[in-house]
Structure formats: structure tokens, C-alpha cells
Amino acid sequence: MPTVRDVMGIYFMVQSPGKCCEHITESVNKHLDSMKQEAEELEDEDFEQTVSAVQTNLQEKDKSIKEVFDRFWAKEFTTHKLTFDRQDKMCEIIKTIKKEEWQ
């Protein structure tokens, strides 16, 4: 996830050649509302599966030097953090997240 001043967050980049800003903003807000509702209705088993899938994704080894470079460039060099074991740390943090906190 991207960070701004060390605060985790999410961002959307939306472009439309035919819709105005108000329409795009309304569409994004509707999407966020539906995501919130899905999170609130998520069953415990589905939450655990999601956590497991995220951990599996984070633990996946890079398949090429380009993947290593892309990961380090996007998450380490551009943020000036140089936390090269970030994925391991994120896996440990994810293990501690409770469904109620995530919702």
C-alpha cells in the first residue's frame, strides 16, 4: 500500500474522456460504500482465507531480477525507507490483524 508521511492508504487513479469530475467522484464513492458493506458482511472463514491469500502473495519469491528491481524501486528507493525485508514484516503484521480492526 502506498504511504504518505508514513500513513498507509489507498488511492485511485481514474480518467474519463466523457464523464465529468462529479460523476467520477460519485462512482468512486459508491464503490467505496459497496466495499465497506462487503467488509462488514464478510464471514470469518472468508476473512481468514483473504489473510492467507495476502500472506501467500507476499511470500512469493521474485522470478527475475526485474521483479526484484521493480519491488525495490517502487517500495524502497522512491520512499527512501530501504526496508528490504518489508514483505516479511508485512506478513508478521498481517497475522495480527483482527477482522473487527479491518472492517
Jmol script that loads the backbone (N, CA, C; Angstrom):
load data "model"
ATOM      1  N   MET A   1       0.835  -1.182   0.000  1.00  0.00           N
ATOM      2  CA  MET A   1       0.000   0.000   0.000  1.00  0.00           C
ATOM      3  C   MET A   1       0.874   1.239   0.000  1.00  0.00           C
ATOM      4  N   PRO A   2       0.415   2.234  -0.653  1.00  0.00           N
ATOM      5  CA  PRO A   2       1.191   3.474  -0.649  1.00  0.00           C
ATOM      6  C   PRO A   2       1.129   4.183   0.695  1.00  0.00           C
ATOM      7  N   THR A   3       2.140   4.968   0.967  1.00  0.00           N
ATOM      8  CA  THR A   3       2.140   5.756   2.192  1.00  0.00           C
ATOM      9  C   THR A   3       2.394   7.216   1.865  1.00  0.00           C
ATOM     10  N   VAL A   4       1.808   8.068   2.658  1.00  0.00           N
ATOM     11  CA  VAL A   4       2.078   9.496   2.612  1.00  0.00           C
ATOM     12  C   VAL A   4       2.414   9.891   4.035  1.00  0.00           C
ATOM     13  N   ARG A   5       3.635  10.342   4.221  1.00  0.00           N
ATOM     14  CA  ARG A   5       4.111  10.687   5.562  1.00  0.00           C
ATOM     15  C   ARG A   5       3.909   9.522   6.530  1.00  0.00           C
ATOM     16  N   ASP A   6       4.226   8.320   6.066  1.00  0.00           N
ATOM     17  CA  ASP A   6       4.171   7.090   6.851  1.00  0.00           C
ATOM     18  C   ASP A   6       2.765   6.673   7.258  1.00  0.00           C
ATOM     19  N   VAL A   7       1.744   7.176   6.587  1.00  0.00           N
ATOM     20  CA  VAL A   7       0.369   6.756   6.847  1.00  0.00           C
ATOM     21  C   VAL A   7      -0.061   5.873   5.683  1.00  0.00           C
ATOM     22  N   MET A   8      -0.449   4.624   6.002  1.00  0.00           N
ATOM     23  CA  MET A   8      -0.873   3.698   4.963  1.00  0.00           C
ATOM     24  C   MET A   8      -2.162   4.188   4.332  1.00  0.00           C
ATOM     25  N   GLY A   9      -2.328   3.908   3.062  1.00  0.00           N
ATOM     26  CA  GLY A   9      -3.538   4.341   2.395  1.00  0.00           C
ATOM     27  C   GLY A   9      -3.746   3.644   1.069  1.00  0.00           C
ATOM     28  N   ILE A  10      -4.761   4.082   0.407  1.00  0.00           N
ATOM     29  CA  ILE A  10      -5.100   3.554  -0.906  1.00  0.00           C
ATOM     30  C   ILE A  10      -5.432   4.750  -1.789  1.00  0.00           C
ATOM     31  N   TYR A  11      -5.139   4.632  -3.050  1.00  0.00           N
ATOM     32  CA  TYR A  11      -5.506   5.721  -3.949  1.00  0.00           C
ATOM     33  C   TYR A  11      -6.052   5.145  -5.246  1.00  0.00           C
ATOM     34  N   PHE A  12      -6.858   5.935  -5.903  1.00  0.00           N
ATOM     35  CA  PHE A  12      -7.433   5.571  -7.186  1.00  0.00           C
ATOM     36  C   PHE A  12      -6.970   6.589  -8.219  1.00  0.00           C
ATOM     37  N   MET A  13      -6.595   6.103  -9.370  1.00  0.00           N
ATOM     38  CA  MET A  13      -6.298   6.993 -10.482  1.00  0.00           C
ATOM     39  C   MET A  13      -7.359   6.704 -11.535  1.00  0.00           C
ATOM     40  N   VAL A  14      -8.206   7.681 -11.778  1.00  0.00           N
ATOM     41  CA  VAL A  14      -9.340   7.497 -12.671  1.00  0.00           C
ATOM     42  C   VAL A  14      -9.286   8.558 -13.759  1.00  0.00           C
ATOM     43  N   GLN A  15      -9.500   8.124 -14.979  1.00  0.00           N
ATOM     44  CA  GLN A  15      -9.565   9.052 -16.100  1.00  0.00           C
ATOM     45  C   GLN A  15     -10.803   8.730 -16.921  1.00  0.00           C
ATOM     46  N   SER A  16     -11.412   9.745 -17.455  1.00  0.00           N
ATOM     47  CA  SER A  16     -12.560   9.537 -18.320  1.00  0.00           C
ATOM     48  C   SER A  16     -12.624  10.653 -19.354  1.00  0.00           C
ATOM     49  N   PRO A  17     -12.672  10.278 -20.632  1.00  0.00           N
ATOM     50  CA  PRO A  17     -12.797  11.313 -21.654  1.00  0.00           C
ATOM     51  C   PRO A  17     -14.226  11.838 -21.788  1.00  0.00           C
ATOM     52  N   GLY A  18     -15.192  11.134 -21.164  1.00  0.00           N
ATOM     53  CA  GLY A  18     -16.577  11.519 -21.389  1.00  0.00           C
ATOM     54  C   GLY A  18     -17.405  11.801 -20.154  1.00  0.00           C
ATOM     55  N   LYS A  19     -16.827  11.685 -18.968  1.00  0.00           N
ATOM     56  CA  LYS A  19     -17.588  11.909 -17.734  1.00  0.00           C
ATOM     57  C   LYS A  19     -16.957  13.052 -16.951  1.00  0.00           C
ATOM     58  N   CYS A  20     -17.805  13.814 -16.285  1.00  0.00           N
ATOM     59  CA  CYS A  20     -17.313  14.950 -15.507  1.00  0.00           C
ATOM     60  C   CYS A  20     -16.762  14.482 -14.157  1.00  0.00           C
ATOM     61  N   CYS A  21     -16.053  15.355 -13.485  1.00  0.00           N
ATOM     62  CA  CYS A  21     -15.436  15.039 -12.189  1.00  0.00           C
ATOM     63  C   CYS A  21     -16.477  14.609 -11.163  1.00  0.00           C
ATOM     64  N   GLU A  22     -17.633  15.271 -11.156  1.00  0.00           N
ATOM     65  CA  GLU A  22     -18.675  14.933 -10.185  1.00  0.00           C
ATOM     66  C   GLU A  22     -19.157  13.500 -10.380  1.00  0.00           C
ATOM     67  N   HIS A  23     -19.328  13.093 -11.639  1.00  0.00           N
ATOM     68  CA  HIS A  23     -19.762  11.722 -11.922  1.00  0.00           C
ATOM     69  C   HIS A  23     -18.709  10.715 -11.454  1.00  0.00           C
ATOM     70  N   ILE A  24     -17.456  11.003 -11.743  1.00  0.00           N
ATOM     71  CA  ILE A  24     -16.372  10.101 -11.335  1.00  0.00           C
ATOM     72  C   ILE A  24     -16.304  10.018  -9.815  1.00  0.00           C
ATOM     73  N   THR A  25     -16.385  11.161  -9.137  1.00  0.00           N
ATOM     74  CA  THR A  25     -16.357  11.176  -7.672  1.00  0.00           C
ATOM     75  C   THR A  25     -17.513  10.368  -7.107  1.00  0.00           C
ATOM     76  N   GLU A  26     -18.694  10.541  -7.662  1.00  0.00           N
ATOM     77  CA  GLU A  26     -19.864   9.793  -7.203  1.00  0.00           C
ATOM     78  C   GLU A  26     -19.672   8.290  -7.418  1.00  0.00           C
ATOM     79  N   SER A  27     -19.129   7.916  -8.559  1.00  0.00           N
ATOM     80  CA  SER A  27     -18.889   6.500  -8.852  1.00  0.00           C
ATOM     81  C   SER A  27     -17.873   5.894  -7.887  1.00  0.00           C
ATOM     82  N   VAL A  28     -16.807   6.618  -7.612  1.00  0.00           N
ATOM     83  CA  VAL A  28     -15.799   6.127  -6.663  1.00  0.00           C
ATOM     84  C   VAL A  28     -16.409   5.993  -5.274  1.00  0.00           C
ATOM     85  N   ASN A  29     -17.192   6.971  -4.850  1.00  0.00           N
ATOM     86  CA  ASN A  29     -17.832   6.905  -3.529  1.00  0.00           C
ATOM     87  C   ASN A  29     -18.798   5.733  -3.428  1.00  0.00           C
ATOM     88  N   LYS A  30     -19.551   5.463  -4.492  1.00  0.00           N
ATOM     89  CA  LYS A  30     -20.446   4.298  -4.498  1.00  0.00           C
ATOM     90  C   LYS A  30     -19.635   3.013  -4.356  1.00  0.00           C
ATOM     91  N   HIS A  31     -18.527   2.954  -5.081  1.00  0.00           N
ATOM     92  CA  HIS A  31     -17.667   1.770  -4.999  1.00  0.00           C
ATOM     93  C   HIS A  31     -17.126   1.590  -3.577  1.00  0.00           C
ATOM     94  N   LEU A  32     -16.668   2.664  -2.962  1.00  0.00           N
ATOM     95  CA  LEU A  32     -16.151   2.581  -1.589  1.00  0.00           C
ATOM     96  C   LEU A  32     -17.246   2.150  -0.618  1.00  0.00           C
ATOM     97  N   ASP A  33     -18.463   2.659  -0.799  1.00  0.00           N
ATOM     98  CA  ASP A  33     -19.583   2.247   0.055  1.00  0.00           C
ATOM     99  C   ASP A  33     -19.867   0.759  -0.096  1.00  0.00           C
ATOM    100  N   SER A  34     -19.824   0.260  -1.330  1.00  0.00           N
ATOM    101  CA  SER A  34     -20.081  -1.171  -1.536  1.00  0.00           C
ATOM    102  C   SER A  34     -18.953  -2.019  -0.947  1.00  0.00           C
ATOM    103  N   MET A  35     -17.709  -1.532  -1.034  1.00  0.00           N
ATOM    104  CA  MET A  35     -16.592  -2.256  -0.419  1.00  0.00           C
ATOM    105  C   MET A  35     -16.754  -2.312   1.097  1.00  0.00           C
ATOM    106  N   LYS A  36     -17.194  -1.207   1.695  1.00  0.00           N
ATOM    107  CA  LYS A  36     -17.402  -1.169   3.145  1.00  0.00           C
ATOM    108  C   LYS A  36     -18.487  -2.159   3.546  1.00  0.00           C
ATOM    109  N   GLN A  37     -19.574  -2.199   2.787  1.00  0.00           N
ATOM    110  CA  GLN A  37     -20.656  -3.130   3.094  1.00  0.00           C
ATOM    111  C   GLN A  37     -20.176  -4.575   2.971  1.00  0.00           C
ATOM    112  N   GLU A  38     -19.417  -4.877   1.923  1.00  0.00           N
ATOM    113  CA  GLU A  38     -18.864  -6.223   1.764  1.00  0.00           C
ATOM    114  C   GLU A  38     -17.969  -6.586   2.942  1.00  0.00           C
ATOM    115  N   ALA A  39     -17.162  -5.652   3.396  1.00  0.00           N
ATOM    116  CA  ALA A  39     -16.274  -5.906   4.537  1.00  0.00           C
ATOM    117  C   ALA A  39     -17.077  -6.195   5.795  1.00  0.00           C
ATOM    118  N   GLU A  40     -18.148  -5.452   5.997  1.00  0.00           N
ATOM    119  CA  GLU A  40     -18.974  -5.645   7.189  1.00  0.00           C
ATOM    120  C   GLU A  40     -19.707  -6.978   7.166  1.00  0.00           C
ATOM    121  N   GLU A  41     -20.026  -7.481   5.978  1.00  0.00           N
ATOM    122  CA  GLU A  41     -20.772  -8.730   5.842  1.00  0.00           C
ATOM    123  C   GLU A  41     -19.864  -9.950   5.678  1.00  0.00           C
ATOM    124  N   LEU A  42     -18.572  -9.743   5.641  1.00  0.00           N
ATOM    125  CA  LEU A  42     -17.621 -10.821   5.397  1.00  0.00           C
ATOM    126  C   LEU A  42     -17.643 -11.837   6.535  1.00  0.00           C
ATOM    127  N   GLU A  43     -17.757 -13.097   6.179  1.00  0.00           N
ATOM    128  CA  GLU A  43     -17.744 -14.183   7.164  1.00  0.00           C
ATOM    129  C   GLU A  43     -16.315 -14.395   7.671  1.00  0.00           C
ATOM    130  N   ASP A  44     -16.208 -14.930   8.893  1.00  0.00           N
ATOM    131  CA  ASP A  44     -14.895 -15.181   9.494  1.00  0.00           C
ATOM    132  C   ASP A  44     -14.018 -16.054   8.597  1.00  0.00           C
ATOM    133  N   GLU A  45     -14.605 -17.105   8.038  1.00  0.00           N
ATOM    134  CA  GLU A  45     -13.840 -18.023   7.195  1.00  0.00           C
ATOM    135  C   GLU A  45     -13.302 -17.308   5.953  1.00  0.00           C
ATOM    136  N   ASP A  46     -14.121 -16.451   5.359  1.00  0.00           N
ATOM    137  CA  ASP A  46     -13.678 -15.697   4.182  1.00  0.00           C
ATOM    138  C   ASP A  46     -12.565 -14.717   4.542  1.00  0.00           C
ATOM    139  N   PHE A  47     -12.664 -14.111   5.717  1.00  0.00           N
ATOM    140  CA  PHE A  47     -11.609 -13.202   6.165  1.00  0.00           C
ATOM    141  C   PHE A  47     -10.294 -13.963   6.321  1.00  0.00           C
ATOM    142  N   GLU A  48     -10.354 -15.131   6.953  1.00  0.00           N
ATOM    143  CA  GLU A  48      -9.141 -15.937   7.144  1.00  0.00           C
ATOM    144  C   GLU A  48      -8.540 -16.350   5.802  1.00  0.00           C
ATOM    145  N   GLN A  49      -9.388 -16.704   4.839  1.00  0.00           N
ATOM    146  CA  GLN A  49      -8.890 -17.066   3.510  1.00  0.00           C
ATOM    147  C   GLN A  49      -8.212 -15.873   2.838  1.00  0.00           C
ATOM    148  N   THR A  50      -8.787 -14.700   3.021  1.00  0.00           N
ATOM    149  CA  THR A  50      -8.204 -13.492   2.438  1.00  0.00           C
ATOM    150  C   THR A  50      -6.844 -13.200   3.056  1.00  0.00           C
ATOM    151  N   VAL A  51      -6.754 -13.300   4.375  1.00  0.00           N
ATOM    152  CA  VAL A  51      -5.478 -13.084   5.067  1.00  0.00           C
ATOM    153  C   VAL A  51      -4.435 -14.076   4.558  1.00  0.00           C
ATOM    154  N   SER A  52      -4.832 -15.327   4.435  1.00  0.00           N
ATOM    155  CA  SER A  52      -3.915 -16.357   3.954  1.00  0.00           C
ATOM    156  C   SER A  52      -3.455 -16.067   2.524  1.00  0.00           C
ATOM    157  N   ALA A  53      -4.371 -15.624   1.678  1.00  0.00           N
ATOM    158  CA  ALA A  53      -4.022 -15.312   0.290  1.00  0.00           C
ATOM    159  C   ALA A  53      -3.048 -14.137   0.212  1.00  0.00           C
ATOM    160  N   VAL A  54      -3.255 -13.132   1.038  1.00  0.00           N
ATOM    161  CA  VAL A  54      -2.349 -11.978   1.053  1.00  0.00           C
ATOM    162  C   VAL A  54      -0.961 -12.415   1.513  1.00  0.00           C
ATOM    163  N   GLN A  55      -0.918 -13.253   2.545  1.00  0.00           N
ATOM    164  CA  GLN A  55       0.379 -13.742   3.028  1.00  0.00           C
ATOM    165  C   GLN A  55       1.087 -14.557   1.946  1.00  0.00           C
ATOM    166  N   THR A  56       0.347 -15.417   1.267  1.00  0.00           N
ATOM    167  CA  THR A  56       0.932 -16.221   0.192  1.00  0.00           C
ATOM    168  C   THR A  56       1.498 -15.323  -0.898  1.00  0.00           C
ATOM    169  N   ASN A  57       0.750 -14.304  -1.254  1.00  0.00           N
ATOM    170  CA  ASN A  57       1.200 -13.360  -2.274  1.00  0.00           C
ATOM    171  C   ASN A  57       2.476 -12.641  -1.835  1.00  0.00           C
ATOM    172  N   LEU A  58       2.523 -12.207  -0.593  1.00  0.00           N
ATOM    173  CA  LEU A  58       3.706 -11.504  -0.086  1.00  0.00           C
ATOM    174  C   LEU A  58       4.928 -12.413   0.001  1.00  0.00           C
ATOM    175  N   GLN A  59       4.705 -13.703   0.258  1.00  0.00           N
ATOM    176  CA  GLN A  59       5.812 -14.639   0.420  1.00  0.00           C
ATOM    177  C   GLN A  59       6.311 -15.208  -0.908  1.00  0.00           C
ATOM    178  N   GLU A  60       5.595 -14.906  -1.982  1.00  0.00           N
ATOM    179  CA  GLU A  60       6.003 -15.406  -3.290  1.00  0.00           C
ATOM    180  C   GLU A  60       7.358 -14.814  -3.672  1.00  0.00           C
ATOM    181  N   LYS A  61       8.236 -15.674  -4.092  1.00  0.00           N
ATOM    182  CA  LYS A  61       9.591 -15.246  -4.451  1.00  0.00           C
ATOM    183  C   LYS A  61       9.595 -14.571  -5.820  1.00  0.00           C
ATOM    184  N   ASP A  62      10.462 -13.601  -5.967  1.00  0.00           N
ATOM    185  CA  ASP A  62      10.626 -12.938  -7.255  1.00  0.00           C
ATOM    186  C   ASP A  62      11.151 -13.945  -8.273  1.00  0.00           C
ATOM    187  N   LYS A  63      10.653 -13.831  -9.503  1.00  0.00           N
ATOM    188  CA  LYS A  63      11.034 -14.782 -10.542  1.00  0.00           C
ATOM    189  C   LYS A  63      12.151 -14.261 -11.441  1.00  0.00           C
ATOM    190  N   SER A  64      12.461 -12.989 -11.325  1.00  0.00           N
ATOM    191  CA  SER A  64      13.516 -12.419 -12.170  1.00  0.00           C
ATOM    192  C   SER A  64      14.143 -11.226 -11.451  1.00  0.00           C
ATOM    193  N   ILE A  65      15.279 -10.814 -11.948  1.00  0.00           N
ATOM    194  CA  ILE A  65      15.950  -9.647 -11.382  1.00  0.00           C
ATOM    195  C   ILE A  65      15.107  -8.397 -11.624  1.00  0.00           C
ATOM    196  N   LYS A  66      14.321  -8.389 -12.704  1.00  0.00           N
ATOM    197  CA  LYS A  66      13.431  -7.260 -12.980  1.00  0.00           C
ATOM    198  C   LYS A  66      12.365  -7.134 -11.889  1.00  0.00           C
ATOM    199  N   GLU A  67      11.805  -8.252 -11.437  1.00  0.00           N
ATOM    200  CA  GLU A  67      10.810  -8.204 -10.360  1.00  0.00           C
ATOM    201  C   GLU A  67      11.431  -7.676  -9.070  1.00  0.00           C
ATOM    202  N   VAL A  68      12.663  -8.085  -8.784  1.00  0.00           N
ATOM    203  CA  VAL A  68      13.362  -7.574  -7.600  1.00  0.00           C
ATOM    204  C   VAL A  68      13.544  -6.065  -7.736  1.00  0.00           C
ATOM    205  N   PHE A  69      14.038  -5.637  -8.882  1.00  0.00           N
ATOM    206  CA  PHE A  69      14.247  -4.209  -9.117  1.00  0.00           C
ATOM    207  C   PHE A  69      12.939  -3.437  -8.994  1.00  0.00           C
ATOM    208  N   ASP A  70      11.885  -3.920  -9.636  1.00  0.00           N
ATOM    209  CA  ASP A  70      10.593  -3.220  -9.596  1.00  0.00           C
ATOM    210  C   ASP A  70      10.077  -3.093  -8.165  1.00  0.00           C
ATOM    211  N   ARG A  71      10.208  -4.159  -7.390  1.00  0.00           N
ATOM    212  CA  ARG A  71       9.734  -4.130  -5.997  1.00  0.00           C
ATOM    213  C   ARG A  71      10.552  -3.141  -5.178  1.00  0.00           C
ATOM    214  N   PHE A  72      11.853  -3.207  -5.304  1.00  0.00           N
ATOM    215  CA  PHE A  72      12.696  -2.292  -4.533  1.00  0.00           C
ATOM    216  C   PHE A  72      12.509  -0.849  -4.990  1.00  0.00           C
ATOM    217  N   TRP A  73      12.379  -0.642  -6.294  1.00  0.00           N
ATOM    218  CA  TRP A  73      12.217   0.723  -6.792  1.00  0.00           C
ATOM    219  C   TRP A  73      10.907   1.310  -6.285  1.00  0.00           C
ATOM    220  N   ALA A  74       9.834   0.557  -6.402  1.00  0.00           N
ATOM    221  CA  ALA A  74       8.513   1.075  -6.038  1.00  0.00           C
ATOM    222  C   ALA A  74       8.348   1.259  -4.538  1.00  0.00           C
ATOM    223  N   LYS A  75       8.934   0.361  -3.749  1.00  0.00           N
ATOM    224  CA  LYS A  75       8.644   0.397  -2.317  1.00  0.00           C
ATOM    225  C   LYS A  75       9.795   0.873  -1.448  1.00  0.00           C
ATOM    226  N   GLU A  76      10.988   0.850  -1.947  1.00  0.00           N
ATOM    227  CA  GLU A  76      12.131   1.197  -1.098  1.00  0.00           C
ATOM    228  C   GLU A  76      12.812   2.488  -1.560  1.00  0.00           C
ATOM    229  N   PHE A  77      13.271   2.499  -2.787  1.00  0.00           N
ATOM    230  CA  PHE A  77      14.044   3.652  -3.259  1.00  0.00           C
ATOM    231  C   PHE A  77      13.201   4.916  -3.356  1.00  0.00           C
ATOM    232  N   THR A  78      11.983   4.798  -3.878  1.00  0.00           N
ATOM    233  CA  THR A  78      11.163   6.003  -4.044  1.00  0.00           C
ATOM    234  C   THR A  78      10.669   6.560  -2.720  1.00  0.00           C
ATOM    235  N   THR A  79      10.590   5.717  -1.684  1.00  0.00           N
ATOM    236  CA  THR A  79      10.149   6.196  -0.365  1.00  0.00           C
ATOM    237  C   THR A  79      11.322   6.536   0.542  1.00  0.00           C
ATOM    238  N   HIS A  80      12.534   6.192   0.106  1.00  0.00           N
ATOM    239  CA  HIS A  80      13.754   6.432   0.893  1.00  0.00           C
ATOM    240  C   HIS A  80      13.719   5.691   2.235  1.00  0.00           C
ATOM    241  N   LYS A  81      13.005   4.570   2.298  1.00  0.00           N
ATOM    242  CA  LYS A  81      12.908   3.800   3.541  1.00  0.00           C
ATOM    243  C   LYS A  81      13.940   2.676   3.597  1.00  0.00           C
ATOM    244  N   LEU A  82      14.204   2.050   2.467  1.00  0.00           N
ATOM    245  CA  LEU A  82      15.194   0.974   2.360  1.00  0.00           C
ATOM    246  C   LEU A  82      14.949  -0.144   3.371  1.00  0.00           C
ATOM    247  N   THR A  83      13.711  -0.543   3.486  1.00  0.00           N
ATOM    248  CA  THR A  83      13.326  -1.672   4.336  1.00  0.00           C
ATOM    249  C   THR A  83      13.226  -2.892   3.425  1.00  0.00           C
ATOM    250  N   PHE A  84      14.360  -3.539   3.196  1.00  0.00           N
ATOM    251  CA  PHE A  84      14.414  -4.596   2.201  1.00  0.00           C
ATOM    252  C   PHE A  84      13.728  -5.883   2.653  1.00  0.00           C
ATOM    253  N   ASP A  85      13.388  -5.993   3.929  1.00  0.00           N
ATOM    254  CA  ASP A  85      12.618  -7.146   4.403  1.00  0.00           C
ATOM    255  C   ASP A  85      11.160  -6.754   4.664  1.00  0.00           C
ATOM    256  N   ARG A  86      10.691  -5.763   3.934  1.00  0.00           N
ATOM    257  CA  ARG A  86       9.336  -5.232   4.108  1.00  0.00           C
ATOM    258  C   ARG A  86       8.275  -6.331   3.992  1.00  0.00           C
ATOM    259  N   GLN A  87       8.404  -7.224   3.017  1.00  0.00           N
ATOM    260  CA  GLN A  87       7.386  -8.252   2.824  1.00  0.00           C
ATOM    261  C   GLN A  87       7.303  -9.183   4.031  1.00  0.00           C
ATOM    262  N   ASP A  88       8.437  -9.554   4.603  1.00  0.00           N
ATOM    263  CA  ASP A  88       8.425 -10.397   5.803  1.00  0.00           C
ATOM    264  C   ASP A  88       7.757  -9.671   6.963  1.00  0.00           C
ATOM    265  N   LYS A  89       8.083  -8.393   7.111  1.00  0.00           N
ATOM    266  CA  LYS A  89       7.478  -7.607   8.190  1.00  0.00           C
ATOM    267  C   LYS A  89       5.974  -7.467   7.985  1.00  0.00           C
ATOM    268  N   MET A  90       5.557  -7.249   6.736  1.00  0.00           N
ATOM    269  CA  MET A  90       4.131  -7.131   6.458  1.00  0.00           C
ATOM    270  C   MET A  90       3.398  -8.432   6.765  1.00  0.00           C
ATOM    271  N   CYS A  91       4.012  -9.570   6.463  1.00  0.00           N
ATOM    272  CA  CYS A  91       3.397 -10.869   6.782  1.00  0.00           C
ATOM    273  C   CYS A  91       3.176 -11.007   8.282  1.00  0.00           C
ATOM    274  N   GLU A  92       4.149 -10.602   9.063  1.00  0.00           N
ATOM    275  CA  GLU A  92       4.014 -10.673  10.519  1.00  0.00           C
ATOM    276  C   GLU A  92       2.907  -9.751  11.016  1.00  0.00           C
ATOM    277  N   ILE A  93       2.820  -8.569  10.454  1.00  0.00           N
ATOM    278  CA  ILE A  93       1.773  -7.629  10.859  1.00  0.00           C
ATOM    279  C   ILE A  93       0.400  -8.157  10.471  1.00  0.00           C
ATOM    280  N   ILE A  94       0.291  -8.698   9.268  1.00  0.00           N
ATOM    281  CA  ILE A  94      -0.995  -9.210   8.787  1.00  0.00           C
ATOM    282  C   ILE A  94      -1.516 -10.317   9.695  1.00  0.00           C
ATOM    283  N   LYS A  95      -0.623 -11.135  10.233  1.00  0.00           N
ATOM    284  CA  LYS A  95      -1.044 -12.209  11.148  1.00  0.00           C
ATOM    285  C   LYS A  95      -1.773 -11.668  12.369  1.00  0.00           C
ATOM    286  N   THR A  96      -1.477 -10.444  12.755  1.00  0.00           N
ATOM    287  CA  THR A  96      -2.046  -9.893  13.991  1.00  0.00           C
ATOM    288  C   THR A  96      -3.357  -9.141  13.771  1.00  0.00           C
ATOM    289  N   ILE A  97      -3.729  -8.902  12.514  1.00  0.00           N
ATOM    290  CA  ILE A  97      -4.926  -8.108  12.235  1.00  0.00           C
ATOM    291  C   ILE A  97      -6.179  -8.916  12.539  1.00  0.00           C
ATOM    292  N   LYS A  98      -7.062  -8.316  13.277  1.00  0.00           N
ATOM    293  CA  LYS A  98      -8.355  -8.921  13.606  1.00  0.00           C
ATOM    294  C   LYS A  98      -9.392  -8.435  12.596  1.00  0.00           C
ATOM    295  N   LYS A  99     -10.386  -9.258  12.357  1.00  0.00           N
ATOM    296  CA  LYS A  99     -11.433  -8.904  11.397  1.00  0.00           C
ATOM    297  C   LYS A  99     -12.105  -7.592  11.783  1.00  0.00           C
ATOM    298  N   GLU A 100     -12.337  -7.390  13.053  1.00  0.00           N
ATOM    299  CA  GLU A 100     -13.010  -6.177  13.526  1.00  0.00           C
ATOM    300  C   GLU A 100     -12.174  -4.930  13.230  1.00  0.00           C
ATOM    301  N   GLU A 101     -10.854  -5.057  13.316  1.00  0.00           N
ATOM    302  CA  GLU A 101      -9.974  -3.927  13.009  1.00  0.00           C
ATOM    303  C   GLU A 101     -10.004  -3.612  11.517  1.00  0.00           C
ATOM    304  N   TRP A 102     -10.073  -4.650  10.727  1.00  0.00           N
ATOM    305  CA  TRP A 102     -10.038  -4.495   9.279  1.00  0.00           C
ATOM    306  C   TRP A 102     -11.317  -3.862   8.741  1.00  0.00           C
ATOM    307  N   GLN A 103     -12.428  -4.185   9.387  1.00  0.00           N
ATOM    308  CA  GLN A 103     -13.716  -3.675   8.916  1.00  0.00           C
ATOM    309  C   GLN A 103     -13.775  -2.192   9.129  1.00  0.00           C
TER     310      GLN A 103
END
end "model"
wireframe off; spacefill off
backbone 0.3
color backbone group
